[in-house]
Amino acid sequence: MSNSSSEWGTVLAEIDPYFLANLGVVMSIGVSVLGAAWGIYITGTSLLGAAIKEPRIRSKNLISVIFCEAVAIYGVIMAILVSAKMAGTVTPPYEDCQTCNYGQFALAGYAFLAAGFGVGFSNLFCGICVGITGSGCAIADAANASLFVKILVIEIFGSALGIFGVIVGIIIAGGAQMPVIA
């Protein structure tokens, strides 16, 4: 029986760091947009339904949709930051670069992947959270106009989850840098 940990180590060492970094960019944008879309879907359906009973809530409750859209923007911001750290770097084959350290490539690739996954999934759950809270805000506002600001404050706290994800992503990706062309 072979040692499975060394087989996995070999597989993980053979993955191109640029693939990992670009996968992090894709996950950051893609999953964040999925969270925004899901939140807009949840909020929008309740907003439209509640607006039938109380038409006055239509424009006021669009702030919930804007909060959901901000979630997608957080993913784009992280993708731009990671892409900027990859600009002007050494490209394969890495053997052509005599001064490069492959460990630095691998570290940067996995760091950018982790940052992308972290930002993407925190924004997915942030979008769902803001969508559910925005849905409740629209329904509560249709029933009692004095509840709008109270629930909107809770929605702002839910939106802060996405910002926390971006901060963690910046911390993760901040220490990593693909080797630059000399």
N, C-alpha and C positions, 0 to 999 in steps of 0.2 A: 504494500500500500504506500502510495507516495504522500509526501507532505503537502497537504492542500494549502497551507498558508504560504508556502514558497511559490506555489502555482499562482495564487491570487496576487502575490507581490510582483511576480513577473508580468502578469496581465496589466496590473495598474501602472507599472513602470513603462510599459510599451505604449500607453495612450499618449497621443500628441498633446503637449500642453496648450497649444493654440486651439485644439478641438475643445479641451476642457474650458478654456477661457471663453470661447465663443458660445459654448453651451450655457455657461453662466449668464452671458448677455441675453441669449434667447429666453432662458428661464425667467430672468428678471423682467423682461418686457412681456413675454407671453402670459405668464401666470398672473402678473399684475393686471394686465388687460382683461383676463378672464375674471378676476375678482371684481374689477370695475363693472364689467358687463353684468355679472351676476347681481351685484348690488343695485345697479340701475334697473334691472328687471324686477327685482323685489320691490324697490321703492316705487317705480313707475306704475306697476299694476295697482298698488294700493292707492297711489295718488290719483290715478284716473278713476278708480272706483269711488273714492271718497269725494272727489270733485263733482260727481253726479249729485250727491246729497247737498254739498256746500261748494258752489262754484268759486267762492272767494278764496279758497285755499290753493288754487292752481299755481299762481305765480309765486306766492310766498313759500310754498313747499318745494320749489325747484332747487332751493339751496341743498336739499338732500341729494339730488341728482348731481349737483356740482361737486359735493363731497365725494361721491362715488367716482366721478371722473378724475378727481385729484389722485386717486389710488393708482390709476394707470400712469399718470405723470410721474409719480414716485419711481415706478419701474423704469421709465425712460431716463430719468435723471441718473439712476444707478448704472444703466447700460452705457450712457455717455461717459461717465467717470471711468468705468472699466475699459471702454474702447480707447479712451485717451491714454490710459496707461500701456496699451498695447501698440500705439502708433510709433513707427520708426524703430521697431525692435527687429532682432535677428529672426529670419525665417528659415524653415528647413531647407536643405539638410544642415543640421547643427554642427556637423563635423567641420564645416567650412570656417567656423568661428573658433579661432585658436584661444581666445581669451575668455570664452563663455564657460559658465558652470551649469551643467545640465540640472543640477539640484535646484538652482535658482529658477530655471524654466518650470520645473515640476511644481515647486512651491507656489509660484505665481499662478500657474494653471489651476491648481486645486483651490487656491485662495479665491480666485475669481469665480470658480464654479460654486464654492460655498457661499460667496457673497450673492451671487445670482439666485441660488436656491433660497437663501434666507430672505432676501428682499421679495422675491416672487411669492413665496408662500405666506409671508407676513402680510403682504398686500392682498392676497387671495382672501385670507380670513378677515382682514380689515374691510374689504369690500362687502363681504357677507354681513359683517357686524353693522357697518354703516347702512347697508340696504335694509336690514331688519329694523334697525332703529328709525330710519327714515320712513319706513312703512308705518310703524307705530306712531310716528310724529304726524303723518298725514291723517291717519284715522282718528287720533286723539284731537287734532286741530279741527277736524270736521265736527266732532262732538262738542268740544269746548275750546274756544279760541284762546283762552288764557293758558292752556297747556303747551302751546307752541314753543315758547322760549325755554321753558323748563326741559322739554324733551330735546330741543336743539342743543342744549349744553351737554347732555349725555351723548348726543351724536358727535359732537366735537371731540369728546374724550375717546370715542370709538375710532375716529379718524386719526387720532394721535398714534394709534397702533402702527399704522403704515409709516409714519415718520420715524418711529422707533426702529422699525425694520430697516429703513434706509440708513439710519445712524449706525446700526450694527453692521450693515453691509459695508459702509465706508470704513469702519474700524477694521473689518476683516481684510478688505482689499487694500487698505492704506499701507500696510507694511510690505506688500508684494509689488514687484516690478519685473516685467520681462526684460532680459538683458538688451541693452541698446546697442545699435550698430556703432562700432568704434570708428 
